[in-house]
Amino acid sequence: MNSQSQMLVFAIAVGVGIVCVVIMSFIPSGFAPLALIVAIMALLSGMIAFATKDYLFLFEPITKMKHMNIVVDENEPYYMTPSGSAIVVRRNNDIFATSFVKIPIYSTATEMDDDQKYNFATLFARLVSISKTPMRLSSQLHSINKDDYIARINAKLSESEGRYNTLQVDKNADPKALDRVKGEVTMWRNLLDNVSRSNSQQLEVYASISASGNSEDEAVNLVTIKAEEIAAGISTTLGVAASMITGNEILIFIEPDRMIPPATISEVMKYKTSPAS
């Protein structure tokens, strides 16, 4: 803010403060709440005038921040190849393709003794030497989107409740059949409650590989060959069926909305807060 604008704000603030003080002198004694409001306005005007005169440099960045756009990356965003086997980004004249290899791990360190832990760590160390291609080994813990599963449970629950209500109004209904359907309704309700309340998470271990080329096809072909080579080496070394990740499953590793599905998280939060309400 230049000096002229600064002086204008200072003059306005001082003027508002003076007007408030004058108004207070004409307010009858029976209007104490109104006098208090005017006094607060006068105080705020004085504070603004003081801050404008001596400390405007502290507030100026805040006033301009709402008009700013923060650019995280000026480069073009990534996109997925039509085959769904890699994501592609462009950097000037170079094109980079990245593929992901899933490593299914069914054991954890909590289930192993010291020797097993050492052998397991050694196996992962050997992964570094299975290929000359640089790769990134990562593990990611993310929430599972259970919306479809919860919807199916709700459908089963509604179906069971409908049959139970029908049997209840039927005077000739078999008591054993009524008890059986009642137990089914209870089962689906308990299952829905347990699934909705728990925040299920899944651990994914994967390797990411990149390759560059002068064209998209060249970069994708190169990275596919490298990823298949590394997947074969991982399968042989660890004794698991490592495979390339394709399609929308790739987005789990690169998009926050896929890592933490907002619908599922809001559902979990709703169930966690409902007992306290």
C-alpha positions as CSV (number, residue, x, y, z in Angstrom):
1,M,0.0,0.0,0.0
2,N,1.5,3.3,-1.0
3,S,1.7,6.4,1.3
4,Q,-1.3,8.1,-0.2
5,S,-3.6,5.1,0.4
6,Q,-2.1,4.7,3.9
7,M,-2.9,8.3,4.8
8,L,-6.4,7.9,3.4
9,V,-7.1,4.9,5.6
10,F,-5.6,6.7,8.6
11,A,-7.8,9.8,8.0
12,I,-11.0,7.7,7.6
13,A,-10.3,5.7,10.8
14,V,-9.6,8.9,12.7
15,G,-12.8,10.5,11.3
16,V,-14.9,7.5,12.2
17,G,-13.5,7.6,15.7
18,I,-14.3,11.3,16.1
19,V,-17.8,10.8,14.8
20,C,-18.4,8.0,17.3
21,V,-17.2,10.2,20.2
22,V,-19.5,13.0,19.1
23,I,-22.5,10.6,18.8
24,M,-21.8,9.3,22.3
25,S,-22.1,12.8,23.7
26,F,-25.7,13.0,22.4
27,I,-26.9,9.6,23.5
28,P,-29.3,9.8,26.5
29,S,-28.3,8.0,29.7
30,G,-31.1,5.5,29.3
31,F,-29.5,4.0,26.1
32,A,-26.5,2.3,27.7
33,P,-26.3,-0.6,25.2
34,L,-26.2,1.8,22.2
35,A,-23.5,3.9,23.9
36,L,-21.5,0.8,24.5
37,I,-21.7,-0.2,20.8
38,V,-20.6,3.3,19.7
39,A,-17.8,3.2,22.2
40,I,-16.5,-0.1,20.8
41,M,-16.7,1.3,17.3
42,A,-14.6,4.3,18.4
43,L,-12.1,2.1,20.1
44,L,-11.7,-0.1,16.9
45,S,-11.4,3.0,14.8
46,G,-8.6,4.3,17.0
47,M,-6.8,0.9,16.8
48,I,-7.1,0.8,13.0
49,A,-5.7,4.4,12.8
50,F,-2.8,3.5,15.1
51,A,-2.0,0.3,13.2
52,T,-2.3,2.0,9.8
53,K,0.1,4.7,10.9
54,D,2.9,2.6,12.4
55,Y,2.3,-1.2,11.8
56,L,0.6,-1.5,8.4
57,F,3.5,-3.6,7.1
58,L,2.5,-6.4,9.5
59,F,-1.1,-6.6,8.1
60,E,-0.5,-5.8,4.4
61,P,0.4,-9.4,3.4
62,I,-2.7,-10.8,5.1
63,T,-5.0,-8.3,3.2
64,K,-3.4,-9.3,-0.1
65,M,-3.3,-13.0,0.5
66,K,-6.9,-13.7,-0.6
67,H,-6.1,-12.4,-4.0
68,M,-3.1,-14.7,-4.5
69,N,-3.0,-18.1,-6.2
70,I,-0.2,-20.4,-5.0
71,V,1.3,-22.3,-7.9
72,V,2.6,-25.6,-6.7
73,D,4.0,-26.7,-10.1
74,E,4.1,-24.7,-13.3
75,N,4.6,-27.8,-15.4
76,E,1.7,-29.6,-17.1
77,P,-0.1,-32.1,-14.9
78,Y,0.3,-35.9,-15.3
79,Y,-2.2,-38.0,-17.3
80,M,-2.8,-41.7,-17.5
81,T,-2.1,-43.6,-20.7
82,P,-5.0,-45.1,-22.6
83,S,-3.8,-48.6,-21.7
84,G,-3.9,-47.6,-18.0
85,S,-0.4,-49.1,-17.4
86,A,1.5,-45.8,-16.6
87,I,1.2,-42.1,-15.9
88,V,2.9,-39.6,-18.1
89,V,4.3,-36.2,-17.5
90,R,6.1,-33.8,-19.9
91,R,9.2,-31.8,-18.9
92,N,10.1,-29.5,-21.8
93,N,11.0,-31.8,-24.7
94,D,11.2,-35.0,-22.6
95,I,8.4,-37.3,-21.7
96,F,8.5,-39.4,-18.6
97,A,6.4,-42.4,-17.9
98,T,6.0,-44.1,-14.5
99,S,4.6,-47.5,-13.8
100,F,3.9,-49.2,-10.4
101,V,4.4,-52.8,-9.4
102,K,2.3,-54.3,-6.5
103,I,4.2,-56.4,-4.0
104,P,1.8,-58.6,-2.0
105,I,3.2,-59.0,1.5
106,Y,1.3,-61.3,3.8
107,S,3.6,-61.3,6.7
108,T,4.5,-58.6,9.3
109,A,7.4,-58.2,11.7
110,T,5.0,-58.8,14.7
111,E,4.5,-62.3,13.5
112,M,8.2,-63.2,13.2
113,D,11.0,-64.2,15.5
114,D,14.4,-62.5,15.3
115,D,15.8,-64.9,12.7
116,Q,12.8,-64.5,10.5
117,K,12.9,-60.7,10.8
118,Y,16.6,-60.8,9.7
119,N,15.8,-63.1,6.7
120,F,12.9,-60.9,5.7
121,A,15.0,-57.8,5.8
122,T,17.7,-59.5,3.8
123,L,15.1,-60.4,1.1
124,F,14.2,-56.8,0.7
125,A,17.8,-55.8,0.6
126,R,18.3,-58.2,-2.3
127,L,15.6,-56.3,-4.3
128,V,18.0,-53.5,-4.9
129,S,20.2,-55.8,-6.9
130,I,17.6,-57.5,-9.1
131,S,17.8,-54.8,-11.8
132,K,20.1,-52.0,-12.8
133,T,17.0,-49.8,-13.3
134,P,16.5,-47.3,-10.4
135,M,13.2,-48.0,-8.6
136,R,11.5,-46.6,-5.5
137,L,10.3,-49.1,-2.9
138,S,7.4,-47.7,-0.8
139,S,4.7,-48.8,1.5
140,Q,1.5,-46.9,2.0
141,L,-1.3,-47.3,4.6
142,H,-4.6,-45.9,3.4
143,S,-8.2,-46.1,4.3
144,I,-10.5,-48.5,2.5
145,N,-13.5,-47.1,0.8
146,K,-16.3,-49.3,2.2
147,D,-19.2,-47.4,0.7
148,D,-20.2,-50.1,-1.7
149,Y,-19.9,-52.8,1.0
150,I,-22.0,-50.7,3.4
151,A,-24.6,-50.1,0.7
152,R,-24.9,-53.9,0.2
153,I,-25.3,-54.5,3.9
154,N,-28.0,-51.8,4.0
155,A,-29.8,-53.5,1.2
156,K,-29.7,-56.9,2.9
157,L,-30.9,-55.3,6.2
158,S,-33.8,-53.6,4.5
159,E,-34.8,-56.8,2.8
160,S,-34.7,-58.7,6.1
161,E,-36.6,-56.0,7.9
162,G,-39.3,-56.1,5.2
163,R,-39.7,-59.9,5.5
164,Y,-39.8,-59.6,9.3
165,N,-42.5,-56.9,9.2
166,T,-44.5,-59.0,6.8
167,L,-44.3,-62.0,9.1
168,Q,-45.2,-60.0,12.2
169,V,-48.6,-58.9,10.7
170,D,-49.3,-62.5,9.5
171,K,-51.3,-64.3,12.1
172,N,-50.6,-67.7,10.6
173,A,-46.8,-67.1,10.4
174,D,-44.6,-69.9,11.8
175,P,-43.0,-68.7,15.1
176,K,-39.7,-70.5,14.1
177,A,-39.6,-68.6,10.8
178,L,-40.3,-65.4,12.6
179,D,-37.4,-66.0,15.1
180,R,-35.1,-66.9,12.2
181,V,-35.8,-63.7,10.3
182,K,-35.5,-61.7,13.5
183,G,-32.1,-63.2,14.1
184,E,-31.2,-62.4,10.5
185,V,-32.2,-58.7,11.0
186,T,-30.1,-58.6,14.2
187,M,-27.1,-60.1,12.4
188,W,-27.2,-57.5,9.5
189,R,-27.7,-54.6,12.1
190,N,-24.6,-55.8,14.1
191,L,-22.6,-56.2,10.9
192,L,-23.5,-52.7,9.7
193,D,-22.7,-51.2,13.1
194,N,-19.3,-52.9,13.2
195,V,-18.3,-52.1,9.7
196,S,-19.4,-48.5,9.9
197,R,-17.7,-47.8,13.2
198,S,-14.3,-49.2,12.3
199,N,-11.8,-47.3,10.2
200,S,-10.4,-50.1,8.0
201,Q,-7.0,-49.6,6.6
202,Q,-5.0,-51.4,4.0
203,L,-1.2,-51.7,3.6
204,E,0.1,-51.5,0.1
205,V,3.8,-52.2,-0.7
206,Y,4.8,-51.2,-4.2
207,A,7.7,-50.3,-6.4
208,S,7.6,-47.3,-8.9
209,I,9.7,-47.2,-12.0
210,S,10.2,-44.3,-14.5
211,A,11.6,-44.1,-18.0
212,S,12.0,-41.2,-20.4
213,G,11.6,-41.0,-24.1
214,N,11.2,-38.6,-27.0
215,S,7.6,-39.7,-27.5
216,E,4.8,-41.1,-25.2
217,D,4.9,-44.5,-26.9
218,E,8.7,-44.8,-26.5
219,A,8.6,-43.8,-22.8
220,V,5.6,-46.1,-22.0
221,N,7.2,-49.1,-23.9
222,L,10.5,-48.6,-22.0
223,V,8.9,-48.3,-18.6
224,T,6.6,-51.3,-19.3
225,I,9.6,-53.5,-20.1
226,K,11.5,-52.4,-17.0
227,A,8.4,-52.8,-14.8
228,E,7.8,-56.4,-16.0
229,E,11.5,-57.2,-15.5
230,I,11.4,-55.9,-11.9
231,A,8.0,-57.6,-11.2
232,A,9.6,-60.9,-12.3
233,G,12.6,-60.3,-10.1
234,I,10.5,-59.4,-7.1
235,S,8.4,-62.6,-7.6
236,T,11.5,-64.8,-7.7
237,T,13.2,-63.1,-4.8
238,L,10.3,-62.8,-2.4
239,G,8.2,-65.8,-3.6
240,V,5.1,-63.6,-4.2
241,A,3.1,-62.9,-7.3
242,A,4.2,-59.3,-8.0
243,S,2.3,-57.6,-10.8
244,M,2.0,-54.3,-12.6
245,I,-0.8,-52.0,-11.3
246,T,-3.1,-50.7,-14.0
247,G,-6.2,-48.6,-14.4
248,N,-7.7,-46.5,-11.6
249,E,-5.8,-48.5,-9.0
250,I,-2.8,-46.4,-9.8
251,L,-4.6,-43.3,-8.5
252,I,-4.4,-44.8,-5.0
253,F,-0.7,-44.0,-4.9
254,I,-0.8,-40.5,-6.4
255,E,-4.1,-38.8,-5.5
256,P,-5.0,-37.9,-1.9
257,D,-8.8,-38.3,-2.6
258,R,-8.1,-41.9,-3.5
259,M,-5.8,-42.5,-0.5
260,I,-8.5,-41.2,1.9
261,P,-12.0,-41.6,0.4
262,P,-13.9,-38.6,1.8
263,A,-17.3,-40.4,1.8
264,T,-16.0,-43.3,3.9
265,I,-14.2,-41.0,6.3
266,S,-17.2,-38.8,6.9
267,E,-19.3,-41.9,7.5
268,V,-16.8,-43.2,10.1
269,M,-16.7,-39.8,11.8
270,K,-20.5,-39.6,11.9
271,Y,-20.7,-43.0,13.6
272,K,-18.0,-42.1,16.0
273,T,-19.6,-38.8,17.1
274,S,-23.2,-40.1,17.2
275,P,-23.1,-41.8,20.7
276,A,-22.0,-38.6,22.3
277,S,-24.8,-36.6,20.8
